[in-house]
Amino acid sequence: MNITIIRAFVVLRQYALGYAELNQKLENFMVETNMQFNEVYQALTELAEQKKVLDKPRNPIGFHAIEERRKNNKE
């Protein structure tokens, strides 16, 4: 009976070592994935900032726009 208990503990130790290795691989994968997502997030943030700059209201150009502005200022 003692030999079976020892064999059971040996099997448990092997599972624990395999689990530690799997856990380390999973941690490495999560770190790499987080770095990639950070790069994507930074790129999206930069694009959003560029869009804000490009969407600034501009002064209208042309004869009609000048006339409308004059009418608005008189009122």
mmJSON file of the N, C-alpha and C atoms, coordinates in Angstrom:
{"data_MODEL":{"atom_site":{
"group_PDB":["ATOM","ATOM","ATOM","ATOM","ATOM","ATOM","ATOM","ATOM","ATOM","ATOM","ATOM","ATOM","ATOM","ATOM","ATOM","ATOM","ATOM","ATOM","ATOM","ATOM","ATOM","ATOM","ATOM","ATOM","ATOM","ATOM","ATOM","ATOM","ATOM","ATOM","ATOM","ATOM","ATOM","ATOM","ATOM","ATOM","ATOM","ATOM","ATOM","ATOM","ATOM","ATOM","ATOM","ATOM","ATOM","ATOM","ATOM","ATOM","ATOM","ATOM","ATOM","ATOM","ATOM","ATOM","ATOM","ATOM","ATOM","ATOM","ATOM","ATOM","ATOM","ATOM","ATOM","ATOM","ATOM","ATOM","ATOM","ATOM","ATOM","ATOM","ATOM","ATOM","ATOM","ATOM","ATOM","ATOM","ATOM","ATOM","ATOM","ATOM","ATOM","ATOM","ATOM","ATOM","ATOM","ATOM","ATOM","ATOM","ATOM","ATOM","ATOM","ATOM","ATOM","ATOM","ATOM","ATOM","ATOM","ATOM","ATOM","ATOM","ATOM","ATOM","ATOM","ATOM","ATOM","ATOM","ATOM","ATOM","ATOM","ATOM","ATOM","ATOM","ATOM","ATOM","ATOM","ATOM","ATOM","ATOM","ATOM","ATOM","ATOM","ATOM","ATOM","ATOM","ATOM","ATOM","ATOM","ATOM","ATOM","ATOM","ATOM","ATOM","ATOM","ATOM","ATOM","ATOM","ATOM","ATOM","ATOM","ATOM","ATOM","ATOM","ATOM","ATOM","ATOM","ATOM","ATOM","ATOM","ATOM","ATOM","ATOM","ATOM","ATOM","ATOM","ATOM","ATOM","ATOM","ATOM","ATOM","ATOM","ATOM","ATOM","ATOM","ATOM","ATOM","ATOM","ATOM","ATOM","ATOM","ATOM","ATOM","ATOM","ATOM","ATOM","ATOM","ATOM","ATOM","ATOM","ATOM","ATOM","ATOM","ATOM","ATOM","ATOM","ATOM","ATOM","ATOM","ATOM","ATOM","ATOM","ATOM","ATOM","ATOM","ATOM","ATOM","ATOM","ATOM","ATOM","ATOM","ATOM","ATOM","ATOM","ATOM","ATOM","ATOM","ATOM","ATOM","ATOM","ATOM","ATOM","ATOM","ATOM","ATOM","ATOM","ATOM","ATOM","ATOM","ATOM","ATOM","ATOM","ATOM","ATOM","ATOM","ATOM","ATOM"],
"id":[1,2,3,4,5,6,7,8,9,10,11,12,13,14,15,16,17,18,19,20,21,22,23,24,25,26,27,28,29,30,31,32,33,34,35,36,37,38,39,40,41,42,43,44,45,46,47,48,49,50,51,52,53,54,55,56,57,58,59,60,61,62,63,64,65,66,67,68,69,70,71,72,73,74,75,76,77,78,79,80,81,82,83,84,85,86,87,88,89,90,91,92,93,94,95,96,97,98,99,100,101,102,103,104,105,106,107,108,109,110,111,112,113,114,115,116,117,118,119,120,121,122,123,124,125,126,127,128,129,130,131,132,133,134,135,136,137,138,139,140,141,142,143,144,145,146,147,148,149,150,151,152,153,154,155,156,157,158,159,160,161,162,163,164,165,166,167,168,169,170,171,172,173,174,175,176,177,178,179,180,181,182,183,184,185,186,187,188,189,190,191,192,193,194,195,196,197,198,199,200,201,202,203,204,205,206,207,208,209,210,211,212,213,214,215,216,217,218,219,220,221,222,223,224,225],
"type_symbol":["N","C","C","N","C","C","N","C","C","N","C","C","N","C","C","N","C","C","N","C","C","N","C","C","N","C","C","N","C","C","N","C","C","N","C","C","N","C","C","N","C","C","N","C","C","N","C","C","N","C","C","N","C","C","N","C","C","N","C","C","N","C","C","N","C","C","N","C","C","N","C","C","N","C","C","N","C","C","N","C","C","N","C","C","N","C","C","N","C","C","N","C","C","N","C","C","N","C","C","N","C","C","N","C","C","N","C","C","N","C","C","N","C","C","N","C","C","N","C","C","N","C","C","N","C","C","N","C","C","N","C","C","N","C","C","N","C","C","N","C","C","N","C","C","N","C","C","N","C","C","N","C","C","N","C","C","N","C","C","N","C","C","N","C","C","N","C","C","N","C","C","N","C","C","N","C","C","N","C","C","N","C","C","N","C","C","N","C","C","N","C","C","N","C","C","N","C","C","N","C","C","N","C","C","N","C","C","N","C","C","N","C","C","N","C","C","N","C","C","N","C","C","N","C","C"],
"label_atom_id":["N","CA","C","N","CA","C","N","CA","C","N","CA","C","N","CA","C","N","CA","C","N","CA","C","N","CA","C","N","CA","C","N","CA","C","N","CA","C","N","CA","C","N","CA","C","N","CA","C","N","CA","C","N","CA","C","N","CA","C","N","CA","C","N","CA","C","N","CA","C","N","CA","C","N","CA","C","N","CA","C","N","CA","C","N","CA","C","N","CA","C","N","CA","C","N","CA","C","N","CA","C","N","CA","C","N","CA","C","N","CA","C","N","CA","C","N","CA","C","N","CA","C","N","CA","C","N","CA","C","N","CA","C","N","CA","C","N","CA","C","N","CA","C","N","CA","C","N","CA","C","N","CA","C","N","CA","C","N","CA","C","N","CA","C","N","CA","C","N","CA","C","N","CA","C","N","CA","C","N","CA","C","N","CA","C","N","CA","C","N","CA","C","N","CA","C","N","CA","C","N","CA","C","N","CA","C","N","CA","C","N","CA","C","N","CA","C","N","CA","C","N","CA","C","N","CA","C","N","CA","C","N","CA","C","N","CA","C","N","CA","C","N","CA","C","N","CA","C","N","CA","C","N","CA","C","N","CA","C","N","CA","C"],
"label_alt_id":[null,null,null,null,null,null,null,null,null,null,null,null,null,null,null,null,null,null,null,null,null,null,null,null,null,null,null,null,null,null,null,null,null,null,null,null,null,null,null,null,null,null,null,null,null,null,null,null,null,null,null,null,null,null,null,null,null,null,null,null,null,null,null,null,null,null,null,null,null,null,null,null,null,null,null,null,null,null,null,null,null,null,null,null,null,null,null,null,null,null,null,null,null,null,null,null,null,null,null,null,null,null,null,null,null,null,null,null,null,null,null,null,null,null,null,null,null,null,null,null,null,null,null,null,null,null,null,null,null,null,null,null,null,null,null,null,null,null,null,null,null,null,null,null,null,null,null,null,null,null,null,null,null,null,null,null,null,null,null,null,null,null,null,null,null,null,null,null,null,null,null,null,null,null,null,null,null,null,null,null,null,null,null,null,null,null,null,null,null,null,null,null,null,null,null,null,null,null,null,null,null,null,null,null,null,null,null,null,null,null,null,null,null,null,null,null,null,null,null,null,null,null,null,null,null],
"label_comp_id":["MET","MET","MET","ASN","ASN","ASN","ILE","ILE","ILE","THR","THR","THR","ILE","ILE","ILE","ILE","ILE","ILE","ARG","ARG","ARG","ALA","ALA","ALA","PHE","PHE","PHE","VAL","VAL","VAL","VAL","VAL","VAL","LEU","LEU","LEU","ARG","ARG","ARG","GLN","GLN","GLN","TYR","TYR","TYR","ALA","ALA","ALA","LEU","LEU","LEU","GLY","GLY","GLY","TYR","TYR","TYR","ALA","ALA","ALA","GLU","GLU","GLU","LEU","LEU","LEU","ASN","ASN","ASN","GLN","GLN","GLN","LYS","LYS","LYS","LEU","LEU","LEU","GLU","GLU","GLU","ASN","ASN","ASN","PHE","PHE","PHE","MET","MET","MET","VAL","VAL","VAL","GLU","GLU","GLU","THR","THR","THR","ASN","ASN","ASN","MET","MET","MET","GLN","GLN","GLN","PHE","PHE","PHE","ASN","ASN","ASN","GLU","GLU","GLU","VAL","VAL","VAL","TYR","TYR","TYR","GLN","GLN","GLN","ALA","ALA","ALA","LEU","LEU","LEU","THR","THR","THR","GLU","GLU","GLU","LEU","LEU","LEU","ALA","ALA","ALA","GLU","GLU","GLU","GLN","GLN","GLN","LYS","LYS","LYS","LYS","LYS","LYS","VAL","VAL","VAL","LEU","LEU","LEU","ASP","ASP","ASP","LYS","LYS","LYS","PRO","PRO","PRO","ARG","ARG","ARG","ASN","ASN","ASN","PRO","PRO","PRO","ILE","ILE","ILE","GLY","GLY","GLY","PHE","PHE","PHE","HIS","HIS","HIS","ALA","ALA","ALA","ILE","ILE","ILE","GLU","GLU","GLU","GLU","GLU","GLU","ARG","ARG","ARG","ARG","ARG","ARG","LYS","LYS","LYS","ASN","ASN","ASN","ASN","ASN","ASN","LYS","LYS","LYS","GLU","GLU","GLU"],
"label_asym_id":["A","A","A","A","A","A","A","A","A","A","A","A","A","A","A","A","A","A","A","A","A","A","A","A","A","A","A","A","A","A","A","A","A","A","A","A","A","A","A","A","A","A","A","A","A","A","A","A","A","A","A","A","A","A","A","A","A","A","A","A","A","A","A","A","A","A","A","A","A","A","A","A","A","A","A","A","A","A","A","A","A","A","A","A","A","A","A","A","A","A","A","A","A","A","A","A","A","A","A","A","A","A","A","A","A","A","A","A","A","A","A","A","A","A","A","A","A","A","A","A","A","A","A","A","A","A","A","A","A","A","A","A","A","A","A","A","A","A","A","A","A","A","A","A","A","A","A","A","A","A","A","A","A","A","A","A","A","A","A","A","A","A","A","A","A","A","A","A","A","A","A","A","A","A","A","A","A","A","A","A","A","A","A","A","A","A","A","A","A","A","A","A","A","A","A","A","A","A","A","A","A","A","A","A","A","A","A","A","A","A","A","A","A","A","A","A","A","A","A","A","A","A","A","A","A"],
"label_entity_id":["1","1","1","1","1","1","1","1","1","1","1","1","1","1","1","1","1","1","1","1","1","1","1","1","1","1","1","1","1","1","1","1","1","1","1","1","1","1","1","1","1","1","1","1","1","1","1","1","1","1","1","1","1","1","1","1","1","1","1","1","1","1","1","1","1","1","1","1","1","1","1","1","1","1","1","1","1","1","1","1","1","1","1","1","1","1","1","1","1","1","1","1","1","1","1","1","1","1","1","1","1","1","1","1","1","1","1","1","1","1","1","1","1","1","1","1","1","1","1","1","1","1","1","1","1","1","1","1","1","1","1","1","1","1","1","1","1","1","1","1","1","1","1","1","1","1","1","1","1","1","1","1","1","1","1","1","1","1","1","1","1","1","1","1","1","1","1","1","1","1","1","1","1","1","1","1","1","1","1","1","1","1","1","1","1","1","1","1","1","1","1","1","1","1","1","1","1","1","1","1","1","1","1","1","1","1","1","1","1","1","1","1","1","1","1","1","1","1","1","1","1","1","1","1","1"],
"label_seq_id":[1,1,1,2,2,2,3,3,3,4,4,4,5,5,5,6,6,6,7,7,7,8,8,8,9,9,9,10,10,10,11,11,11,12,12,12,13,13,13,14,14,14,15,15,15,16,16,16,17,17,17,18,18,18,19,19,19,20,20,20,21,21,21,22,22,22,23,23,23,24,24,24,25,25,25,26,26,26,27,27,27,28,28,28,29,29,29,30,30,30,31,31,31,32,32,32,33,33,33,34,34,34,35,35,35,36,36,36,37,37,37,38,38,38,39,39,39,40,40,40,41,41,41,42,42,42,43,43,43,44,44,44,45,45,45,46,46,46,47,47,47,48,48,48,49,49,49,50,50,50,51,51,51,52,52,52,53,53,53,54,54,54,55,55,55,56,56,56,57,57,57,58,58,58,59,59,59,60,60,60,61,61,61,62,62,62,63,63,63,64,64,64,65,65,65,66,66,66,67,67,67,68,68,68,69,69,69,70,70,70,71,71,71,72,72,72,73,73,73,74,74,74,75,75,75],
"pdbx_PDB_ins_code":[null,null,null,null,null,null,null,null,null,null,null,null,null,null,null,null,null,null,null,null,null,null,null,null,null,null,null,null,null,null,null,null,null,null,null,null,null,null,null,null,null,null,null,null,null,null,null,null,null,null,null,null,null,null,null,null,null,null,null,null,null,null,null,null,null,null,null,null,null,null,null,null,null,null,null,null,null,null,null,null,null,null,null,null,null,null,null,null,null,null,null,null,null,null,null,null,null,null,null,null,null,null,null,null,null,null,null,null,null,null,null,null,null,null,null,null,null,null,null,null,null,null,null,null,null,null,null,null,null,null,null,null,null,null,null,null,null,null,null,null,null,null,null,null,null,null,null,null,null,null,null,null,null,null,null,null,null,null,null,null,null,null,null,null,null,null,null,null,null,null,null,null,null,null,null,null,null,null,null,null,null,null,null,null,null,null,null,null,null,null,null,null,null,null,null,null,null,null,null,null,null,null,null,null,null,null,null,null,null,null,null,null,null,null,null,null,null,null,null,null,null,null,null,null,null],
"Cartn_x":[0.81,0.0,0.862,1.977,2.845,3.395,3.721,4.29,3.266,2.006,0.971,0.857,0.961,0.889,2.075,3.252,4.452,4.313,3.797,3.591,2.574,1.566,0.567,1.212,2.081,2.772,3.725,4.372,5.267,4.466,3.305,2.45,1.973,1.608,1.182,2.304,3.521,4.679,4.887,4.741,4.904,3.831,2.601,1.543,1.839,2.357,2.673,3.769,4.785,5.853,5.319,4.472,3.865,2.988,2.27,1.415,2.242,3.374,4.239,4.77,5.154,5.661,4.555,3.371,2.234,1.879,1.921,1.632,2.647,3.917,4.953,4.728,4.372,4.094,2.899,1.888,0.704,1.051,1.855,2.287,3.048,3.972,4.734,3.8,2.831,1.875,1.071,0.648,-0.144,0.681,1.948,2.806,2.977,3.253,3.429,2.145,1.016,-0.265,-0.571,-0.3,-0.542,0.313,1.547,2.416,1.855,1.355,0.784,-0.476,-1.327,-2.533,-2.186,-1.13,-0.71,-0.299,0.413,0.818,-0.405,-1.378,-2.597,-3.354,-3.449,-4.141,-3.457,-2.129,-1.406,-1.667,-1.659,-1.916,-3.322,-4.31,-5.675,-5.808,-5.11,-5.145,-4.556,-3.445,-2.83,-3.761,-4.423,-5.364,-6.534,-7.016,-8.123,-7.692,-6.479,-5.975,-5.832,-5.351,-5.219,-6.6,-7.588,-8.943,-9.486,-9.208,-9.665,-9.036,-7.775,-7.093,-7.678,-7.953,-8.482,-9.935,-10.68,-12.094,-12.343,-11.302,-11.494,-12.359,-13.259,-14.078,-13.196,-13.474,-12.683,-13.534,-12.879,-13.584,-13.994,-15.244,-15.697,-14.999,-14.8,-14.109,-15.095,-15.024,-15.842,-16.742,-17.316,-18.147,-19.405,-20.068,-21.319,-21.082,-20.012,-19.727,-19.465,-18.795,-18.498,-19.792,-20.696,-21.97,-22.784,-22.83,-23.59,-23.011,-21.713,-21.076,-21.418,-21.455,-21.805,-23.254,-24.146,-25.543,-25.699,-24.981,-25.059,-24.515,-23.487,-22.897,-23.817,-24.615,-25.509,-26.684,-27.099,-28.279,-27.937],
"Cartn_y":[-1.185,0.0,1.262,1.298,2.469,2.817,1.816,2.071,2.782,2.44,3.11,4.576,4.879,6.263,7.056,6.458,7.129,7.363,6.383,6.551,7.669,7.746,8.801,10.173,10.295,11.57,11.901,10.89,11.117,11.642,11.054,11.503,12.935,13.242,14.598,15.605,15.229,16.121,16.365,15.327,15.494,16.443,16.285,17.197,18.628,18.787,20.129,20.767,20.001,20.549,20.919,20.069,20.367,21.596,21.739,22.902,24.177,24.118,25.295,25.714,24.742,25.044,25.655,25.08,25.607,27.009,27.235,28.546,29.584,29.212,30.129,30.475,29.481,29.738,30.675,30.464,31.31,32.746,32.927,34.266,34.966,34.244,34.827,35.249,34.403,34.718,35.968,36.068,37.228,38.513,38.459,39.648,40.084,39.125,39.454,40.036,39.441,39.907,41.31,41.567,42.901,43.947,43.605,44.56,44.865,43.839,44.059,44.919,44.662,45.465,46.902,47.104,48.47,49.223,48.545,49.179,49.553,48.655,48.936,50.097,50.116,51.197,52.536,52.548,53.798,54.284,53.362,53.745,54.317,53.692,54.194,55.56,55.76,57.054,58.144,57.845,58.822,59.157,58.136,58.395,59.248,59.009,59.807,61.259,61.479,62.847,63.546,62.828,63.416,63.799,62.955,63.25,64.502,64.675,65.879,67.124,67.05,68.199,68.5,67.457,67.659,68.119,67.824,68.183,69.556,70.358,71.7,72.507,73.326,74.163,75.185,75.337,76.259,77.462,78.575,79.753,79.512,79.812,79.611,80.586,80.12,80.925,81.269,82.482,82.838,84.028,84.533,85.727,85.508,84.39,84.131,84.016,83.398,83.237,84.583,85.471,86.794,87.581,87.499,88.206,87.689,86.376,85.801,86.242,86.315,86.737,88.199,89.02,90.429,90.562,89.763,89.8,89.38,88.375,87.886,88.909,89.635,90.628,91.846,92.187,93.328,93.036,91.795,91.425,91.351],
"Cartn_z":[0.0,0.0,0.0,0.696,0.74,-0.638,-1.426,-2.762,-3.641,-3.501,-4.299,-3.905,-2.634,-2.17,-2.711,-2.67,-3.192,-4.682,-5.403,-6.851,-7.123,-6.304,-6.47,-6.266,-5.244,-5.019,-6.157,-6.722,-7.869,-9.057,-9.293,-10.397,-10.143,-8.902,-8.565,-8.791,-8.439,-8.646,-10.138,-10.954,-12.404,-12.959,-12.484,-12.908,-12.478,-11.28,-10.776,-11.61,-11.981,-12.822,-14.197,-14.755,-16.052,-15.971,-14.861,-14.66,-14.57,-13.866,-13.741,-15.107,-15.924,-17.27,-18.123,-18.042,-18.804,-18.325,-17.034,-16.476,-16.968,-17.027,-17.512,-18.987,-19.785,-21.202,-21.353,-20.53,-20.581,-20.183,-19.167,-18.75,-19.874,-20.517,-21.63,-22.763,-23.065,-24.125,-23.782,-22.52,-22.105,-22.195,-21.83,-21.905,-23.354,-24.241,-25.662,-26.244,-25.899,-26.421,-25.905,-24.631,-24.078,-24.775,-25.096,-25.796,-27.175,-27.864,-29.193,-29.107,-28.119,-27.963,-27.602,-26.834,-26.501,-27.767,-28.674,-29.931,-30.763,-30.83,-31.593,-30.956,-29.64,-28.936,-29.192,-29.167,-29.432,-30.853,-31.815,-33.205,-33.36,-32.718,-32.805,-32.137,-31.038,-30.36,-31.247,-31.903,-32.812,-33.967,-34.525,-35.619,-35.153,-33.949,-33.422,-33.234,-32.766,-32.593,-33.94,-34.952,-36.285,-36.824,-36.581,-37.057,-36.381,-35.089,-34.387,-35.008,-35.366,-35.959,-37.335,-38.106,-39.453,-39.446,-38.389,-38.334,-37.722,-37.521,-36.977,-37.933,-37.398,-38.286,-39.011,-40.261,-41.087,-41.458,-41.717,-42.204,-43.648,-43.978,-45.353,-46.3,-47.507,-48.509,-49.619,-50.108,-51.258,-50.984,-52.076,-52.027,-51.188,-51.372,-50.662,-49.159,-48.771,-47.346,-46.694,-47.399,-46.85,-46.682,-47.658,-47.558,-46.376,-46.18,-45.075,-43.738,-43.623,-42.388,-42.091,-43.133,-42.939,-42.475,-43.053,-42.649,-41.197,-40.8,-39.42,-38.434,-38.811,-37.932,-37.759,-38.777,-38.696,-37.783,-37.699,-36.899,-35.489],
"occupancy":[1.0,1.0,1.0,1.0,1.0,1.0,1.0,1.0,1.0,1.0,1.0,1.0,1.0,1.0,1.0,1.0,1.0,1.0,1.0,1.0,1.0,1.0,1.0,1.0,1.0,1.0,1.0,1.0,1.0,1.0,1.0,1.0,1.0,1.0,1.0,1.0,1.0,1.0,1.0,1.0,1.0,1.0,1.0,1.0,1.0,1.0,1.0,1.0,1.0,1.0,1.0,1.0,1.0,1.0,1.0,1.0,1.0,1.0,1.0,1.0,1.0,1.0,1.0,1.0,1.0,1.0,1.0,1.0,1.0,1.0,1.0,1.0,1.0,1.0,1.0,1.0,1.0,1.0,1.0,1.0,1.0,1.0,1.0,1.0,1.0,1.0,1.0,1.0,1.0,1.0,1.0,1.0,1.0,1.0,1.0,1.0,1.0,1.0,1.0,1.0,1.0,1.0,1.0,1.0,1.0,1.0,1.0,1.0,1.0,1.0,1.0,1.0,1.0,1.0,1.0,1.0,1.0,1.0,1.0,1.0,1.0,1.0,1.0,1.0,1.0,1.0,1.0,1.0,1.0,1.0,1.0,1.0,1.0,1.0,1.0,1.0,1.0,1.0,1.0,1.0,1.0,1.0,1.0,1.0,1.0,1.0,1.0,1.0,1.0,1.0,1.0,1.0,1.0,1.0,1.0,1.0,1.0,1.0,1.0,1.0,1.0,1.0,1.0,1.0,1.0,1.0,1.0,1.0,1.0,1.0,1.0,1.0,1.0,1.0,1.0,1.0,1.0,1.0,1.0,1.0,1.0,1.0,1.0,1.0,1.0,1.0,1.0,1.0,1.0,1.0,1.0,1.0,1.0,1.0,1.0,1.0,1.0,1.0,1.0,1.0,1.0,1.0,1.0,1.0,1.0,1.0,1.0,1.0,1.0,1.0,1.0,1.0,1.0,1.0,1.0,1.0,1.0,1.0,1.0,1.0,1.0,1.0,1.0,1.0,1.0],
"B_iso_or_equiv":[0.0,0.0,0.0,0.0,0.0,0.0,0.0,0.0,0.0,0.0,0.0,0.0,0.0,0.0,0.0,0.0,0.0,0.0,0.0,0.0,0.0,0.0,0.0,0.0,0.0,0.0,0.0,0.0,0.0,0.0,0.0,0.0,0.0,0.0,0.0,0.0,0.0,0.0,0.0,0.0,0.0,0.0,0.0,0.0,0.0,0.0,0.0,0.0,0.0,0.0,0.0,0.0,0.0,0.0,0.0,0.0,0.0,0.0,0.0,0.0,0.0,0.0,0.0,0.0,0.0,0.0,0.0,0.0,0.0,0.0,0.0,0.0,0.0,0.0,0.0,0.0,0.0,0.0,0.0,0.0,0.0,0.0,0.0,0.0,0.0,0.0,0.0,0.0,0.0,0.0,0.0,0.0,0.0,0.0,0.0,0.0,0.0,0.0,0.0,0.0,0.0,0.0,0.0,0.0,0.0,0.0,0.0,0.0,0.0,0.0,0.0,0.0,0.0,0.0,0.0,0.0,0.0,0.0,0.0,0.0,0.0,0.0,0.0,0.0,0.0,0.0,0.0,0.0,0.0,0.0,0.0,0.0,0.0,0.0,0.0,0.0,0.0,0.0,0.0,0.0,0.0,0.0,0.0,0.0,0.0,0.0,0.0,0.0,0.0,0.0,0.0,0.0,0.0,0.0,0.0,0.0,0.0,0.0,0.0,0.0,0.0,0.0,0.0,0.0,0.0,0.0,0.0,0.0,0.0,0.0,0.0,0.0,0.0,0.0,0.0,0.0,0.0,0.0,0.0,0.0,0.0,0.0,0.0,0.0,0.0,0.0,0.0,0.0,0.0,0.0,0.0,0.0,0.0,0.0,0.0,0.0,0.0,0.0,0.0,0.0,0.0,0.0,0.0,0.0,0.0,0.0,0.0,0.0,0.0,0.0,0.0,0.0,0.0,0.0,0.0,0.0,0.0,0.0,0.0,0.0,0.0,0.0,0.0,0.0,0.0],
"pdbx_formal_charge":[null,null,null,null,null,null,null,null,null,null,null,null,null,null,null,null,null,null,null,null,null,null,null,null,null,null,null,null,null,null,null,null,null,null,null,null,null,null,null,null,null,null,null,null,null,null,null,null,null,null,null,null,null,null,null,null,null,null,null,null,null,null,null,null,null,null,null,null,null,null,null,null,null,null,null,null,null,null,null,null,null,null,null,null,null,null,null,null,null,null,null,null,null,null,null,null,null,null,null,null,null,null,null,null,null,null,null,null,null,null,null,null,null,null,null,null,null,null,null,null,null,null,null,null,null,null,null,null,null,null,null,null,null,null,null,null,null,null,null,null,null,null,null,null,null,null,null,null,null,null,null,null,null,null,null,null,null,null,null,null,null,null,null,null,null,null,null,null,null,null,null,null,null,null,null,null,null,null,null,null,null,null,null,null,null,null,null,null,null,null,null,null,null,null,null,null,null,null,null,null,null,null,null,null,null,null,null,null,null,null,null,null,null,null,null,null,null,null,null,null,null,null,null,null,null],
"auth_seq_id":[1,1,1,2,2,2,3,3,3,4,4,4,5,5,5,6,6,6,7,7,7,8,8,8,9,9,9,10,10,10,11,11,11,12,12,12,13,13,13,14,14,14,15,15,15,16,16,16,17,17,17,18,18,18,19,19,19,20,20,20,21,21,21,22,22,22,23,23,23,24,24,24,25,25,25,26,26,26,27,27,27,28,28,28,29,29,29,30,30,30,31,31,31,32,32,32,33,33,33,34,34,34,35,35,35,36,36,36,37,37,37,38,38,38,39,39,39,40,40,40,41,41,41,42,42,42,43,43,43,44,44,44,45,45,45,46,46,46,47,47,47,48,48,48,49,49,49,50,50,50,51,51,51,52,52,52,53,53,53,54,54,54,55,55,55,56,56,56,57,57,57,58,58,58,59,59,59,60,60,60,61,61,61,62,62,62,63,63,63,64,64,64,65,65,65,66,66,66,67,67,67,68,68,68,69,69,69,70,70,70,71,71,71,72,72,72,73,73,73,74,74,74,75,75,75],
"auth_comp_id":["MET","MET","MET","ASN","ASN","ASN","ILE","ILE","ILE","THR","THR","THR","ILE","ILE","ILE","ILE","ILE","ILE","ARG","ARG","ARG","ALA","ALA","ALA","PHE","PHE","PHE","VAL","VAL","VAL","VAL","VAL","VAL","LEU","LEU","LEU","ARG","ARG","ARG","GLN","GLN","GLN","TYR","TYR","TYR","ALA","ALA","ALA","LEU","LEU","LEU","GLY","GLY","GLY","TYR","TYR","TYR","ALA","ALA","ALA","GLU","GLU","GLU","LEU","LEU","LEU","ASN","ASN","ASN","GLN","GLN","GLN","LYS","LYS","LYS","LEU","LEU","LEU","GLU","GLU","GLU","ASN","ASN","ASN","PHE","PHE","PHE","MET","MET","MET","VAL","VAL","VAL","GLU","GLU","GLU","THR","THR","THR","ASN","ASN","ASN","MET","MET","MET","GLN","GLN","GLN","PHE","PHE","PHE","ASN","ASN","ASN","GLU","GLU","GLU","VAL","VAL","VAL","TYR","TYR","TYR","GLN","GLN","GLN","ALA","ALA","ALA","LEU","LEU","LEU","THR","THR","THR","GLU","GLU","GLU","LEU","LEU","LEU","ALA","ALA","ALA","GLU","GLU","GLU","GLN","GLN","GLN","LYS","LYS","LYS","LYS","LYS","LYS","VAL","VAL","VAL","LEU","LEU","LEU","ASP","ASP","ASP","LYS","LYS","LYS","PRO","PRO","PRO","ARG","ARG","ARG","ASN","ASN","ASN","PRO","PRO","PRO","ILE","ILE","ILE","GLY","GLY","GLY","PHE","PHE","PHE","HIS","HIS","HIS","ALA","ALA","ALA","ILE","ILE","ILE","GLU","GLU","GLU","GLU","GLU","GLU","ARG","ARG","ARG","ARG","ARG","ARG","LYS","LYS","LYS","ASN","ASN","ASN","ASN","ASN","ASN","LYS","LYS","LYS","GLU","GLU","GLU"],
"auth_asym_id":["A","A","A","A","A","A","A","A","A","A","A","A","A","A","A","A","A","A","A","A","A","A","A","A","A","A","A","A","A","A","A","A","A","A","A","A","A","A","A","A","A","A","A","A","A","A","A","A","A","A","A","A","A","A","A","A","A","A","A","A","A","A","A","A","A","A","A","A","A","A","A","A","A","A","A","A","A","A","A","A","A","A","A","A","A","A","A","A","A","A","A","A","A","A","A","A","A","A","A","A","A","A","A","A","A","A","A","A","A","A","A","A","A","A","A","A","A","A","A","A","A","A","A","A","A","A","A","A","A","A","A","A","A","A","A","A","A","A","A","A","A","A","A","A","A","A","A","A","A","A","A","A","A","A","A","A","A","A","A","A","A","A","A","A","A","A","A","A","A","A","A","A","A","A","A","A","A","A","A","A","A","A","A","A","A","A","A","A","A","A","A","A","A","A","A","A","A","A","A","A","A","A","A","A","A","A","A","A","A","A","A","A","A","A","A","A","A","A","A","A","A","A","A","A","A"],
"auth_atom_id":["N","CA","C","N","CA","C","N","CA","C","N","CA","C","N","CA","C","N","CA","C","N","CA","C","N","CA","C","N","CA","C","N","CA","C","N","CA","C","N","CA","C","N","CA","C","N","CA","C","N","CA","C","N","CA","C","N","CA","C","N","CA","C","N","CA","C","N","CA","C","N","CA","C","N","CA","C","N","CA","C","N","CA","C","N","CA","C","N","CA","C","N","CA","C","N","CA","C","N","CA","C","N","CA","C","N","CA","C","N","CA","C","N","CA","C","N","CA","C","N","CA","C","N","CA","C","N","CA","C","N","CA","C","N","CA","C","N","CA","C","N","CA","C","N","CA","C","N","CA","C","N","CA","C","N","CA","C","N","CA","C","N","CA","C","N","CA","C","N","CA","C","N","CA","C","N","CA","C","N","CA","C","N","CA","C","N","CA","C","N","CA","C","N","CA","C","N","CA","C","N","CA","C","N","CA","C","N","CA","C","N","CA","C","N","CA","C","N","CA","C","N","CA","C","N","CA","C","N","CA","C","N","CA","C","N","CA","C","N","CA","C","N","CA","C","N","CA","C","N","CA","C","N","CA","C","N","CA","C","N","CA","C"],
"pdbx_PDB_model_num":[1,1,1,1,1,1,1,1,1,1,1,1,1,1,1,1,1,1,1,1,1,1,1,1,1,1,1,1,1,1,1,1,1,1,1,1,1,1,1,1,1,1,1,1,1,1,1,1,1,1,1,1,1,1,1,1,1,1,1,1,1,1,1,1,1,1,1,1,1,1,1,1,1,1,1,1,1,1,1,1,1,1,1,1,1,1,1,1,1,1,1,1,1,1,1,1,1,1,1,1,1,1,1,1,1,1,1,1,1,1,1,1,1,1,1,1,1,1,1,1,1,1,1,1,1,1,1,1,1,1,1,1,1,1,1,1,1,1,1,1,1,1,1,1,1,1,1,1,1,1,1,1,1,1,1,1,1,1,1,1,1,1,1,1,1,1,1,1,1,1,1,1,1,1,1,1,1,1,1,1,1,1,1,1,1,1,1,1,1,1,1,1,1,1,1,1,1,1,1,1,1,1,1,1,1,1,1,1,1,1,1,1,1,1,1,1,1,1,1,1,1,1,1,1,1]
}}}
